[in-house]
């Protein structure tokens, strides 16, 4: 479960271009840059990543070109930032629920 809270209107929309990405499929791609980037992304085993990490290794132009091909081939999916309609601050948390016959066990990260 990923609850979101906002200090604004509580209505969110996706804004701008994606800054977080995930590998969605394991299709092959033709371009050299796309293949190099895909090889690096596959090391993450499906975890989300940002292009900033790739740019450090490959440079901005190479990453932009390769990512465009990967997204067009639907190998990579982008997740744009969420913005509150009233421009409030948005927070997100993650909780894990394990439902059994008895009882329901709630686990969560506690940073206190």
Buried (B, 14 or more C-beta within 10 A) or exposed (E): EEEEEBEBEEEBEEEEEBEEBBBBEEEEBEBEBBBBBBEBBEEEEEEEBEBEEBBEEBEEEBBBBBBBBBBEBEBBBBEEBEBBEEEBEBEEEEEEEEEEEEEEEEEEEEEE
